[in-house]
Amino acid sequence: MDRDEQLHARVAWLYHMEEITQGEIARRLGLTRLRVNRMLAECRSQGIVRVSLNTRFASCVALERRLCQEFGLAEAVVIPTSGDPGRITAQVGQAAGAFLSQHIERHGVRNIGVGWGATLREAIRSMDPAPIPDASVVSVMGGLTRGSELNTFEIARELARRLGASCFYLAAPIYAGSPRSRDTILAQDVFADILARIRAAEVAFLSLGDLSPRSLLIRHGLPPDISVDELREAGAVGDVLGQFIDRSGRPVAHPLNRRVVGLPLDQLSRIPAVILAAGGIHKAPVIAATLHGRLARVLISDEATVLAALDLAPGRTRR
């Protein structure tokens, strides 16, 4: 056993400390390369070699892996939480912009659906122009009836400008006056092409809203006949695409959800890559809900928010 342990130690030293290749180690010690590879794995499993990452991103990477394993995410991006809460949205947005750029390039994405909000605005602002003339950007929900750089129309237009892409709007308010009027709006011929483009999206780039006054939707988008208190009483913890969800990630039983002019949540899973970007402790409950309901394939957030969300959404087995 001592001789075997000594050989393991020698292999580990040569590989990790002297940075000698596995092939060269095999030649020096009279072993096969396969045997060297196995011995290196055994060194890790037996504790002969321990790997420590001396970086402030180590805990973030560990959280990324946990999110993917426990909630079926394809990818996750977790950044260190800023000491200045006012900077979190911008920093999460920058991380989201970098991820979206890489995803578009890596997967040859041409059809992009986009939501709204401050995080998405910051994401798009941080993206370098990268012309994709045959690409298209479409808003996947209606917008505010007042001008705002955070509105769906402005967000979609700016992303299209950065990509040199065509831009299409779901030119309607977020909420219709009633479920019947919503159905009437979406039945109009003028929306047929837009709805088809939304359904054909390869990526949905979205943010999340909470129930606090920080939410753009709560401040400016709710119809006058709807109060935050009644949404809370219905079990809502926040919204995705203007549709309010409970802690399990399911739409709450409130008539407002049937008035949304946009992509229904039950159709979100048909889009290959749903990318959610949101940060700040106030968004932990709605992030937890989306994780629990498996509404996303990619989550981009900050470390403190993810930890808070995990406390609210107990881990589940990988699907």
C-alpha positions as a printed NumPy array, in Angstrom:
array([[  0.   ,   0.   ,   0.   ],
       [  2.888,   2.386,   0.811],
       [  4.458,   1.759,  -2.58 ],
       [  1.109,   2.273,  -4.311],
       [  0.509,   5.494,  -2.372],
       [  4.02 ,   6.648,  -3.211],
       [  3.373,   6.073,  -6.909],
       [  0.119,   8.016,  -6.687],
       [  1.915,  10.853,  -4.954],
       [  4.638,  10.905,  -7.603],
       [  2.096,  11.004, -10.434],
       [  0.154,  13.783,  -8.705],
       [  3.309,  15.827,  -8.085],
       [  4.528,  15.593, -11.635],
       [  1.145,  16.501, -13.052],
       [ -0.004,  19.24 , -10.676],
       [  3.252,  20.732,  -9.405],
       [  5.62 ,  20.325, -12.347],
       [  2.847,  20.592, -14.994],
       [  4.105,  17.59 , -16.935],
       [  1.663,  16.026, -19.392],
       [  0.046,  12.676, -18.706],
       [  1.794,  11.182, -21.712],
       [  5.23 ,  12.259, -20.484],
       [  4.481,  10.989, -16.957],
       [  3.53 ,   7.621, -18.406],
       [  6.804,   7.477, -20.349],
       [  8.918,   8.431, -17.329],
       [  7.285,   5.988, -14.925],
       [  6.726,   3.118, -17.324],
       [  2.943,   3.338, -17.128],
       [  0.191,   3.59 , -19.687],
       [ -1.451,   6.959, -20.187],
       [ -4.794,   5.414, -19.213],
       [ -3.272,   4.262, -15.911],
       [ -1.931,   7.745, -15.23 ],
       [ -5.338,   9.249, -15.929],
       [ -7.   ,   6.802, -13.533],
       [ -4.428,   7.441, -10.833],
       [ -5.004,  11.199, -11.039],
       [ -8.723,  10.594, -10.568],
       [ -7.988,   8.329,  -7.59 ],
       [ -5.775,  11.038,  -6.07 ],
       [ -8.78 ,  13.366,  -6.093],
       [-11.239,  10.796,  -4.711],
       [ -8.841,   9.652,  -1.936],
       [ -8.023,  13.197,  -0.84 ],
       [ -4.365,  13.02 ,  -1.882],
       [ -5.048,  16.025,  -4.084],
       [ -7.463,  18.755,  -3.084],
       [ -8.357,  21.592,  -5.414],
       [ -9.017,  25.036,  -3.952],
       [-10.062,  28.029,  -6.005],
       [ -8.549,  31.211,  -4.61 ],
       [-11.032,  33.615,  -6.192],
       [-14.097,  35.53 ,  -5.097],
       [-15.979,  33.793,  -7.914],
       [-15.535,  30.308,  -6.435],
       [-18.755,  30.441,  -4.409],
       [-20.593,  31.861,  -7.427],
       [-19.457,  28.96 ,  -9.612],
       [-20.58 ,  26.503,  -6.932],
       [-24.016,  28.156,  -6.899],
       [-24.207,  27.963, -10.694],
       [-23.661,  24.204, -10.56 ],
       [-26.205,  23.818,  -7.776],
       [-28.84 ,  25.722,  -9.73 ],
       [-28.3  ,  23.546, -12.788],
       [-28.346,  20.301, -10.84 ],
       [-31.319,  21.025,  -8.591],
       [-33.583,  22.964, -10.942],
       [-32.846,  21.575, -14.372],
       [-31.256,  24.74 , -15.738],
       [-29.13 ,  24.418, -18.848],
       [-26.879,  27.231, -17.624],
       [-26.63 ,  29.733, -14.793],
       [-24.576,  32.874, -14.272],
       [-24.074,  34.1  , -10.707],
       [-22.053,  37.241, -10.006],
       [-20.787,  38.584,  -6.663],
       [-23.312,  40.854,  -4.982],
       [-22.294,  44.504,  -4.995],
       [-21.913,  46.287,  -1.676],
       [-23.971,  49.053,  -3.253],
       [-27.552,  47.786,  -3.753],
       [-28.082,  50.497,  -6.348],
       [-25.489,  48.853,  -8.596],
       [-26.923,  45.333,  -8.616],
       [-29.348,  45.853, -11.501],
       [-26.625,  47.31 , -13.727],
       [-24.142,  44.558, -12.88 ],
       [-26.623,  41.721, -13.387],
       [-27.623,  43.425, -16.624],
       [-24.019,  43.549, -17.83 ],
       [-23.601,  39.841, -17.079],
       [-26.855,  39.139, -18.929],
       [-25.761,  41.183, -21.939],
       [-22.486,  39.265, -22.168],
       [-24.318,  35.955, -21.884],
       [-26.889,  36.863, -24.547],
       [-24.178,  37.954, -26.99 ],
       [-22.291,  34.69 , -26.524],
       [-25.451,  32.604, -26.763],
       [-26.538,  34.263, -30.009],
       [-23.11 ,  33.72 , -31.556],
       [-22.633,  30.177, -30.281],
       [-26.05 ,  28.893, -31.339],
       [-26.595,  30.976, -34.47 ],
       [-29.775,  32.458, -33.028],
       [-31.86 ,  34.478, -35.465],
       [-35.253,  34.887, -33.753],
       [-35.219,  36.644, -30.39 ],
       [-38.152,  37.463, -28.145],
       [-37.626,  40.152, -25.531],
       [-39.468,  41.508, -22.506],
       [-38.869,  44.735, -20.63 ],
       [-37.396,  46.326, -17.513],
       [-34.314,  47.99 , -16.099],
       [-32.201,  44.827, -16.064],
       [-32.799,  44.195, -19.757],
       [-32.102,  47.844, -20.55 ],
       [-28.723,  47.579, -18.811],
       [-28.006,  44.283, -20.552],
       [-28.621,  45.697, -24.003],
       [-26.69 ,  48.889, -23.258],
       [-23.64 ,  46.784, -22.392],
       [-23.724,  44.74 , -25.603],
       [-21.278,  45.616, -28.352],
       [-22.91 ,  46.122, -31.765],
       [-22.732,  42.841, -33.662],
       [-24.709,  43.054, -36.913],
       [-26.845,  40.011, -37.758],
       [-28.891,  41.363, -40.684],
       [-31.089,  38.283, -41.062],
       [-32.064,  38.269, -37.373],
       [-35.329,  39.536, -35.945],
       [-36.325,  40.849, -32.531],
       [-39.931,  40.754, -31.347],
       [-41.547,  42.022, -28.157],
       [-43.308,  39.124, -26.455],
       [-45.752,  41.259, -24.479],
       [-47.624,  44.516, -24.765],
       [-46.209,  47.697, -23.301],
       [-46.969,  50.817, -21.356],
       [-49.157,  53.446, -22.948],
       [-46.685,  56.086, -21.788],
       [-43.147,  56.631, -23.065],
       [-40.338,  54.987, -21.116],
       [-36.873,  53.737, -21.987],
       [-37.77 ,  50.608, -20.001],
       [-40.867,  49.905, -22.09 ],
       [-41.132,  46.795, -24.243],
       [-41.095,  48.821, -27.451],
       [-37.902,  50.721, -26.592],
       [-36.183,  47.578, -25.281],
       [-36.972,  45.634, -28.461],
       [-35.941,  48.536, -30.686],
       [-32.586,  49.016, -28.958],
       [-31.73 ,  45.297, -29.063],
       [-32.607,  45.22 , -32.761],
       [-30.409,  48.274, -33.325],
       [-27.435,  46.62 , -31.629],
       [-27.868,  43.51 , -33.76 ],
       [-28.751,  45.304, -36.985],
       [-31.888,  43.164, -36.933],
       [-35.494,  43.645, -37.956],
       [-37.806,  44.693, -35.131],
       [-41.431,  43.755, -34.539],
       [-43.754,  45.014, -31.817],
       [-46.766,  43.566, -30.098],
       [-48.301,  47.025, -30.336],
       [-50.892,  46.806, -27.593],
       [-51.125,  47.603, -23.869],
       [-49.931,  45.019, -21.359],
       [-53.448,  44.556, -20.023],
       [-56.744,  44.681, -21.852],
       [-59.877,  45.91 , -20.084],
       [-61.255,  42.391, -19.739],
       [-60.469,  38.802, -20.792],
       [-62.954,  39.162, -23.654],
       [-61.353,  42.359, -24.97 ],
       [-57.936,  40.695, -24.718],
       [-59.161,  37.846, -26.924],
       [-60.639,  40.369, -29.347],
       [-57.339,  42.256, -29.577],
       [-55.276,  39.134, -30.256],
       [-57.786,  37.866, -32.815],
       [-57.116,  40.856, -35.085],
       [-55.414,  40.   , -38.386],
       [-52.712,  42.598, -37.748],
       [-51.365,  40.517, -34.848],
       [-51.223,  37.181, -36.681],
       [-47.678,  37.715, -37.983],
       [-46.413,  39.01 , -34.629],
       [-47.854,  36.065, -32.712],
       [-46.297,  33.67 , -35.215],
       [-42.924,  35.377, -34.728],
       [-43.249,  35.096, -30.967],
       [-43.993,  31.38 , -31.235],
       [-40.962,  30.963, -33.534],
       [-38.545,  32.637, -31.088],
       [-35.419,  30.636, -30.318],
       [-34.654,  32.78 , -27.282],
       [-36.89 ,  34.623, -24.816],
       [-34.825,  37.243, -22.976],
       [-36.831,  38.286, -19.927],
       [-36.686,  39.814, -16.481],
       [-38.922,  39.394, -13.446],
       [-41.089,  41.752, -11.439],
       [-41.724,  41.74 ,  -7.697],
       [-44.62 ,  43.302,  -5.786],
       [-42.735,  46.238,  -4.328],
       [-42.887,  49.872,  -5.511],
       [-39.528,  49.245,  -7.191],
       [-41.355,  47.279,  -9.891],
       [-42.062,  49.253, -13.061],
       [-45.211,  47.217, -13.581],
       [-46.493,  47.956, -10.081],
       [-45.725,  51.664, -10.443],
       [-46.986,  52.279, -13.944],
       [-48.531,  49.168, -15.49 ],
       [-51.273,  47.89 , -13.208],
       [-54.808,  48.802, -14.309],
       [-56.486,  51.252, -11.929],
       [-59.021,  48.633, -10.849],
       [-56.301,  46.278,  -9.551],
       [-54.401,  46.632,  -6.263],
       [-51.199,  44.999,  -5.072],
       [-52.965,  43.825,  -1.928],
       [-55.48 ,  41.756,  -3.855],
       [-52.674,  40.183,  -5.9  ],
       [-50.921,  39.24 ,  -2.656],
       [-54.165,  37.815,  -1.296],
       [-54.375,  35.671,  -4.424],
       [-50.935,  34.288,  -3.549],
       [-48.812,  36.289,  -5.985],
       [-45.093,  36.774,  -5.318],
       [-44.264,  38.559,  -8.585],
       [-44.756,  38.433, -12.325],
       [-43.286,  36.95 , -15.477],
       [-44.446,  38.63 , -18.689],
       [-47.043,  40.552, -16.705],
       [-48.572,  37.317, -15.423],
       [-48.543,  36.937, -11.651],
       [-47.339,  33.654, -10.194],
       [-47.438,  32.001,  -6.779],
       [-44.576,  30.432,  -4.814],
       [-44.799,  27.275,  -6.922],
       [-44.38 ,  29.199, -10.146],
       [-47.998,  28.711, -11.24 ],
       [-50.247,  31.57 , -12.409],
       [-52.475,  32.756,  -9.577],
       [-56.233,  32.517,  -9.928],
       [-56.79 ,  36.207, -10.521],
       [-58.717,  37.704, -13.472],
       [-55.805,  40.023, -14.299],
       [-53.788,  37.123, -15.696],
       [-56.52 ,  36.55 , -18.285],
       [-56.207,  40.141, -19.445],
       [-52.506,  39.985, -20.402],
       [-51.652,  40.795, -24.004],
       [-48.605,  38.653, -24.49 ],
       [-47.174,  35.16 , -24.573],
       [-49.041,  32.906, -22.103],
       [-46.801,  31.259, -19.509],
       [-47.95 ,  27.796, -20.542],
       [-46.374,  28.446, -23.955],
       [-43.063,  29.687, -22.574],
       [-41.645,  26.17 , -22.358],
       [-41.915,  25.814, -26.136],
       [-39.145,  28.376, -26.596],
       [-35.792,  26.548, -26.601],
       [-33.904,  29.054, -24.429],
       [-35.759,  31.111, -21.83 ],
       [-33.193,  33.43 , -20.229],
       [-34.247,  35.175, -17.014],
       [-32.109,  38.016, -15.65 ],
       [-32.958,  39.575, -12.287],
       [-31.099,  40.62 ,  -9.161],
       [-31.636,  42.173,  -5.756],
       [-32.968,  40.59 ,  -2.564],
       [-36.439,  42.003,  -3.216],
       [-36.681,  39.685,  -6.232],
       [-35.725,  36.516,  -4.338],
       [-39.348,  35.303,  -3.911],
       [-40.216,  35.569,  -7.599],
       [-36.872,  34.025,  -8.607],
       [-37.565,  31.15 ,  -6.204],
       [-40.981,  30.72 ,  -7.798],
       [-39.572,  30.534, -11.326],
       [-36.997,  27.978, -10.193],
       [-39.663,  25.901,  -8.461],
       [-41.925,  26.114, -11.511],
       [-39.046,  25.5  , -13.929],
       [-39.97 ,  28.452, -16.075],
       [-36.423,  29.116, -17.303],
       [-33.494,  27.354, -18.927],
       [-30.999,  30.035, -17.903],
       [-30.885,  32.224, -14.789],
       [-28.601,  35.239, -14.375],
       [-28.516,  36.838, -10.931],
       [-26.297,  37.871,  -8.022],
       [-25.006,  35.664,  -5.231],
       [-26.958,  37.044,  -2.259],
       [-30.217,  36.954,  -4.218],
       [-29.641,  33.377,  -5.365],
       [-28.898,  32.259,  -1.794],
       [-32.086,  33.934,  -0.585],
       [-34.07 ,  32.347,  -3.42 ],
       [-32.673,  28.896,  -2.618],
       [-33.843,  29.276,   0.967],
       [-37.344,  29.878,  -0.381],
       [-37.261,  27.122,  -3.019],
       [-35.962,  23.865,  -1.492],
       [-33.834,  21.824,  -3.867],
       [-35.473,  19.303,  -6.136],
       [-34.042,  16.31 ,  -7.917],
       [-32.653,  16.825, -11.371],
       [-35.177,  16.125, -14.096]])
